[in-house]
Amino acid sequence: MTKPDRDVWAYAEFARLWNSERYFEAHEVLEDRWRVTSDPGERALIQCAAALLHLRRGNLAGAMKLLRAAAVPLEAFARHRPSLRPLLAWLRCALEQPAPDAAQLARTRPPLPL
């Protein structure tokens, strides 16, 4: 598999797992890749997947910490990947809420059409 094919596969697999609410596995798919690339946008996606794991477990503080860390790099990444704009909008909305609800945030996360 060539590098562009591996890139496409990694993002497609991340999206498939994300959309199936398999956030740990989605995180793992990109984490291996991120260890090689050190791409901040990829790290932001990993952080969003990990945040959803925290939300599922009721750890709102941990989730919000990860979402805050992902905000700036995800914004930059979304400039080049318009399909990430709904995720960015969800993240911004989550960070603007004075008292976010973990279950509501998890329910309203957007699907990824990567």
C-alpha positions as CSV (number, residue, x, y, z in Angstrom):
1,M,0.0,0.0,0.0
2,T,1.4,3.4,-1.0
3,K,1.6,6.3,1.5
4,P,-1.4,8.2,0.1
5,D,-3.4,4.9,0.2
6,R,-2.4,4.4,3.8
7,D,-3.4,8.0,4.6
8,V,-6.8,7.5,3.1
9,W,-7.2,4.2,4.8
10,A,-6.3,5.6,8.2
11,Y,-8.8,8.4,8.0
12,A,-11.6,6.2,6.5
13,E,-11.0,3.6,9.3
14,F,-11.0,6.3,11.9
15,A,-14.3,7.7,10.6
16,R,-15.9,4.2,10.3
17,L,-15.0,3.4,13.9
18,W,-16.0,6.9,15.2
19,N,-19.4,6.5,13.4
20,S,-19.8,3.1,15.1
21,E,-19.1,4.7,18.4
22,R,-15.9,2.6,18.8
23,Y,-13.9,5.5,20.1
24,F,-11.1,3.5,21.6
25,E,-10.4,1.7,18.4
26,A,-10.7,4.9,16.4
27,H,-8.1,6.5,18.7
28,E,-5.8,3.5,18.2
29,V,-6.0,3.7,14.4
30,L,-4.7,7.3,14.3
31,E,-2.4,7.0,17.3
32,D,-0.1,4.6,15.5
33,R,0.0,7.0,12.5
34,W,0.4,10.1,14.7
35,R,3.5,8.5,16.4
36,V,5.2,8.7,12.9
37,T,3.8,12.0,11.6
38,S,3.4,14.1,14.9
39,D,0.6,15.9,13.0
40,P,-1.3,18.2,15.4
41,G,-4.5,17.8,13.5
42,E,-4.3,14.0,13.8
43,R,-3.6,14.4,17.5
44,A,-6.7,16.6,17.8
45,L,-8.8,13.8,16.3
46,I,-7.3,11.4,18.7
47,Q,-8.1,13.7,21.6
48,C,-11.7,14.1,20.4
49,A,-12.1,10.3,20.3
50,A,-10.6,10.0,23.8
51,A,-12.9,12.8,25.0
52,L,-15.9,10.8,23.9
53,L,-14.6,7.8,25.8
54,H,-14.4,10.0,28.9
55,L,-17.9,11.4,28.2
56,R,-19.3,7.8,27.9
57,R,-17.7,7.0,31.3
58,G,-19.1,10.2,32.9
59,N,-15.7,11.9,33.2
60,L,-16.7,15.3,32.1
61,A,-13.6,17.1,33.5
62,G,-11.3,14.7,31.6
63,A,-13.3,15.1,28.4
64,M,-13.4,18.9,28.5
65,K,-9.6,19.0,29.1
66,L,-9.0,16.9,26.0
67,L,-11.5,19.0,24.0
68,R,-9.8,22.3,25.0
69,A,-6.4,20.8,24.0
70,A,-7.9,19.8,20.6
71,A,-9.6,23.1,19.7
72,V,-6.8,25.1,18.1
73,P,-5.2,22.2,16.2
74,L,-8.6,21.0,15.0
75,E,-9.4,24.4,13.8
76,A,-6.3,24.5,11.7
77,F,-6.8,20.9,10.4
78,A,-10.5,21.7,9.5
79,R,-9.3,24.5,7.2
80,H,-7.9,21.9,4.9
81,R,-10.5,19.2,5.5
82,P,-14.0,20.8,5.2
83,S,-15.6,17.5,6.3
84,L,-14.3,18.2,9.8
85,R,-16.3,21.5,10.2
86,P,-19.3,19.8,11.9
87,L,-16.9,18.3,14.4
88,L,-15.2,21.6,15.0
89,A,-18.7,23.3,15.5
90,W,-19.6,20.5,18.0
91,L,-16.3,21.1,19.9
92,R,-16.8,24.8,20.0
93,C,-20.3,24.4,21.2
94,A,-19.2,22.0,23.9
95,L,-16.5,24.5,25.1
96,E,-18.9,27.4,25.2
97,Q,-21.4,25.7,27.5
98,P,-21.1,26.9,31.1
99,A,-22.3,23.6,32.5
100,P,-22.0,20.9,29.7
101,D,-23.8,17.7,30.1
102,A,-21.7,14.6,29.4
103,A,-24.5,12.4,28.0
104,Q,-25.9,15.2,25.8
105,L,-22.4,15.9,24.4
106,A,-21.9,12.3,23.6
107,R,-25.3,12.0,21.9
108,T,-24.8,15.1,19.8
109,R,-21.4,14.3,18.4
110,P,-21.4,14.6,14.7
111,P,-20.7,11.7,12.3
112,L,-17.5,11.9,10.4
113,P,-17.7,11.7,6.6
114,L,-14.0,11.5,6.1
